[in-house]
């Protein structure tokens, strides 16, 4: 069963965020728990944002991916909310893949005032401004780089603090 469990964990790297196809659910730190018992894979996932409309797609993609593994006959996916997902769970590779996609990863620390700042994913400049807190999805905002003059999206920071 250890071989099947390892295969399941590796296969989850192929399940991409439906909106950001360069980033996996592993990169985003969504996978909280995985187990395989008697041919059934169980995956507990942490949604990155409450009410995320992509959860059904992610669930379907997890099931489709895992059912291709020899030794897995069925898959159960459960979205859990404890512990809560935070942007600290994004892996270093995930942060780089977000930048490659043109999205600034959330800051690793926030100011004591609750304000946050991200660098431009295109040129790395710190000279950026918030253009609109409301981006194309609830978990992203639109910013503008005053150095390279590019608009870009940034993932909003989510913290338990």
Secondary structure as UniProt FT lines:
FT   HELIX           2..11
FT   HELIX           12..14
FT   STRAND          16..17
FT   TURN            18..19
FT   STRAND          20..24
FT   TURN            25..29
FT   STRAND          31..37
FT   TURN            38..39
FT   STRAND          40..46
FT   TURN            50..51
FT   TURN            53..54
FT   HELIX           55..66
FT   TURN            67..68
FT   TURN            70..71
FT   STRAND          74..80
FT   HELIX           87..89
FT   HELIX           92..101
FT   STRAND          103..104
FT   TURN            112..113
FT   TURN            121..123
FT   STRAND          128..132
FT   TURN            138..139
FT   STRAND          140..145
FT   TURN            146..148
FT   STRAND          151..155
//
